[in-house]
Amino acid sequence: MTQPITARFQLNYGEFQLAVDLKLPGSGVTVLFGHSGSGKTTLLRCIAGLEHAPVGFLEINGNLWQDSGQGLFLPTYKRSLGYVFQEANLFPHLTVERNLQFGLKRIEKPPEAINLQHILELLGIDHLLKRKPDCLSGGERQRVAIARALALNPEILLMDEPLASLDFKRKQEILPFLSRLNQELNIPVLYVTHSQQEVAQLADNLVIMADGKAIASGPLSETLSRLDVPLAHDREAASVWPVTIVEHEADYELTRVAFSGGTLSLPLVDAAIGTPLRLQIYASDVSIVLEAPTATSILNVLPATITGLTDDHGGGLTVVRLQVGTQALLAHITRKSALLLNLHIDMAVYAQIKGTSILN
């Protein structure tokens, strides 16, 4: 059974202060999200021991890595972690295979604890072992860097904007591999990004950083739908739902997927029944009606309950938080519509979902 990660740090750089007190899950991908200068990377470096916060406490997998109250600070080389930076930082004169072997020589672990072949297959780089870094694409180099970090069999994997240096095409190439790692490896991942798309595609849990503080933390769907944090008001605000394929309607080129509150129709998905998917639903693609429509071109109309309302001052919008089954759903509607419909908390309505996108 995994144990939670406890991370408390206070660090003062004059104009910037880091002050966080977090209890994070000991499994899955926790994304640290925020704008540049919010403290994401500083927090990650404190966890790695690359920054020594004078006031700090860090416990991972039941192991104490820092406790300033006891004068304990484990140096980075004694922490069982893997670290992936923005740049791959591979040794250019060594092949991929020798780059991977370089770190293994410096650790003391039984060979059976390191299933390097499995990691190579998950990341799709087992055919690249004899190449040197200058013969790899940017996405391939970064996958090798991830494999090198995982080869150390760490208790935690830290990733500091690993896709930031890649163009859009290379990012789309590597994201499915990162999703696969999350599904098949039982290693907690702390992932720093300022990309909302990476949040939606990868996160199981989300920490939103601003001005050196964690202003929100929790499971992805709950945190994305909180009306007191900026993401819910953003133009690209979205809900992310886990769903499962239950039927293909080949005649209509549609696929039915089930979630905790019912089913949805999607454009035909080339995957087997029972396949889990992650869906993204933009708040701008959700409308609200008071009664179930009898004639509409929108296939996905779901009963919902309003659990929150707030005006997005300056944009003429009202942000509505809905509950559909056990899933939270955001809707962006005009303030005029909210007034004309007399929307209020605990009101039963219907949510019309005009579009969805499959994230994995």
N, C-alpha and C positions, 0 to 999 in steps of 0.2 A: 504494500500500500504506500502510495507516494505521500510525502509530508510537505506541508506548505513552505513557501520561501518567505522568510521574514527579513525585511530590509528597512533599516532606519538610518538616515544620514543627515548630518548638518555640516555644511561646508560654506565658508564665506570667502568670496573673491573680491570683496569691496562692492562694486556695482552689481554683482551677481551673487545671490545666495541660494544654495540648494537646501531644501528642508522637506524631506519625504519620510513617511511612515507607512509602509506597505506590507500587506499580507497577500502574497500571490500564490496561485495554484502551483503544485509541484509537478504538473504535467501539462502538455499542450503548448501552444504558442501564445505567449503574452506579448502584445505589441505595445511599445512605448511610443505614443504619437504626440506630435506637437510641432509648432513652427520652429524655425531655427532660433537658437538661443533660449529654448524653453527648459533645457536641462536634461534632455534625453540621454545624450552621449555622456555627460558628466555622471549621471546616475549609473550608466552601464560601466563606466570606468571605475567607479567606486566599488561596484560588485566584483569586478575583475581584480581589484587591488592595485590598479594603475594610478588611482587617486587615493590618497589616504585622508579620509574625512576625520577630523579630530574628534568628532562625536559620531559614533557609528555602531550599529549592531547588524550582523548578517549571519543568518543560519540557513543552510541549504542541505536538504536531505538529511536533516538531523545533525549535521556537522556545523560547528561554530567556526566561522572564518574571521569574524571581527566582533569584538566587544570592548569598546573603549572604557567601559566601567571597570573591566578587569585588566586593562592594558594589553589586550590580545589583538594582534593584527597579523594575519597569515599573509606572507608575501605571495605575489602572483604565481610564482613557480611552484608553490605548494598547494595551490588551489586546483581542484580537479575540474577544469573548464576548457572549453574550446572557444576561440574568439575569431570571428570573421569580420574583416574591415571592409571599407568601401572599395579599396583596391585589393586585388588578389595577392600581391606581394609574393609571388612564386620566385624561386631561384631560377634565373633565366638559363643558366648553364647546365641545369639538371633536367632529366626527363620527368614526366608526370609521375612515373613509378618511384623515382628516386626522391622527388619532392615529398611524396607521401611517406616514404621510408625514413626520411630525415628526422621527423618528430618522434617516430616510434623508437628510435635508438635512445631517446632521452627519457623514456618512462619505464617504470617498473610495474608491469601488469602481466598476468598470465596470458599467453598468446590466445587461449580459447576465449578470453573476454573481449577480444577485438575481432569482429567479423567484418574485415575490410572488404571482402568480396561482395558481401551483401550491400554495403554502402556504395561500392562502385556501380552495382547494378541499379540500385535505387536512383542514383544520380545520372545514370546513363553515360558513364565515362570509362567503362572497362575496356573500350576499344582504343582509348587515347594514351595508354600507359607508356608507349615508346616515343611519344611526341614530346618536343620541348615547348615551353610556354609561348614562344613567338609563332608557333604553328597552330595555335588555338584561337578560337573566337573569344570575344570578351565574356560571353555567357559560359563558354567551356572553362575558361580560366577561373571564373568565380565558382563553378561547380567543383573544380579541383580543390580550390581553397576551402570549400565547405567539407569536402571529403577529408582533407588534411586535418581539419579541426575535429571531425568526428572520429577519425582513426585513433585519437588519444583516449577514446572511450570515456568522455567527460561526464560528470554528473549534471552539467548544465552547458548549453550552447548559447553564446552571446553573439548577436549579429548586429553590426552597426551600419545601417543603410547599405546593405550588400548589393543593392541594385542601382544605387544612385549614379554610378559611373556608366551605366549601360543605356543604350538607346531603347526606344519603345519595343522594337522587334526582339532584341535580346532579352528584355524584361519578360516579354510574353513567352519566350523560350524557356526561361528558368523557373518561372512561377509554378508550373505544374510539378516540377521536381521538388520544390520546397513544400508544396501541399502533400506530396507523397511521403516525404520524410516525416512530416507531422503524423500521418496516419500509421506509419509502420515502425517508428522508433520511439521507445519510451524514454525520451530525454526532454526535460523542460527546455523551452527556447524563449529567450528574451530578445525581441526583434525591434530595433529602432527604425522608424520611418516617419516621413511627413507626407507620404502618399496615401490618400484615402482609398485608392484602389487596392493597395497592398494590405491595408487594414481589413477591407471587406473580404479579400480572397484568402488571407492567411490566419487572421486572429481567431483564437478561441476566447481569449480574454483581452481586455483593452484598458490601458492606463493613459489618460489624457494629461499631458504636462503643459504648464504655463508658468512662466516666471519662477522656475525652480521648484514648483510645487505640483503635486498630483491633484488635479481638480476633480477627477472622477476615476473610478477604478471598479471593474467588475466584468461579468460575462459579456461577450460582444453585443448580443442582441439587446440586453438591458442598457448597456452604456451608450450605444448608438442612439437609443430612443429617449434618453434623458433630455427633458426640455430645458434644463438649467445649464447645459454645456453647449459650446458653439457649434458642434457638428450637426445638431438637429436643425440649426437655422441656416446652414450652408446651402448654397444653390445645388450642390451635389449630395445633399442629405439623402440617406437611403437606409432601408432595413435589410437585414440579411437573415434568411431562413434556411434551416436544414430541411430537406425534403427527400422523398424516396419515390422512384419511378414505380407506378402500379399498373399502367396500361398504355398501350400504343394504339392510337386511332389512325391506322395507315391510310384509310380512305380520305381523311381530312388533313393528313400530315401533321398530326398533333400527338403530344404525349401528355398523359395525366400523371401528376405527382401528388403524393399525399403529405400532409403536415398535420400538426396537432389539432388544427381547427377545421380540417376538411380537405378538399382537393383543388388543384389548379390545372389549367390547360396551358401547355407551352408548345411552341413550334417543335416539330418532331426531333427527338433526341436519339442519336445513334448509340444506345446503351441498353443493357438488359434490364428486364423487370427486376426490381429489388435493388437497383443501383442507387446509392445515396448521392445527392447533389447538394450544392449550396447555391441559393438564389439571391440575387440582389434586386430589390424593388425600390426605385427612386421615389422619393416623397412627391415629386412633381408628376408622377404617373399614377397617383392615387386620388380618386375623387370620392365624394360622400353624397349619398342619397338617403332620404328618410324612409322610403319604402322600396321593397324589392321591385326593380323595373320589370315590366311585362314584355317589353320589346326594346332590345339594345344589342348593338354589335359587340359589346364587351362581354367576353365569355366568363371572366372571373369576377363574380359579384358575391361577396362574403358577408355574413352577419358579423357585426362588430359592436364593441362598446367603447365610448369615448372615456379615456382615463386621464387626459390632460389637454389643456389649451393654453396657448400663449401667443401674443402678437409679436411679429417680427418688425419692430419699429423701423420705419424708413423704407421698408420694402412693400408695404401694402398687403402683407400676407399674414395669415394665421397658421401657426404650426399646431397640428392636431395629433395627439398620440392616441392610437386605437389599440384595443386588445382583440385579437382574433384567435380564438382557442387559447392556447398558452403563449402565442407569439405576439410581440409588440409590432405595430405597424405605424409609420409616420406618414402624414399627409400634409402637403402644402396647398392651401386653398386661399382664395382672396378673402380679405377681411370682410368685404361686403357679403360674400356668400355665407360666411360664418354667422353674420348678423341676420341675414334673411332666413336662414335655416334655424336660427335661435339655438345654436349648438351649445351644449353644456356637459359637464362631467357626469358620468353614469348614464348618459343617453344612449339608447339602442339605435344603431344606424346600420347602413350597409356600405361597405367599402368596395368601390369599383377599381380594379387593378388593370390599367391599360397596357402595361408592359413589364417584362421581367428580363433579366439577363442571367445566364448560367455562369457561375464563377469557377467551377471545377467539374 
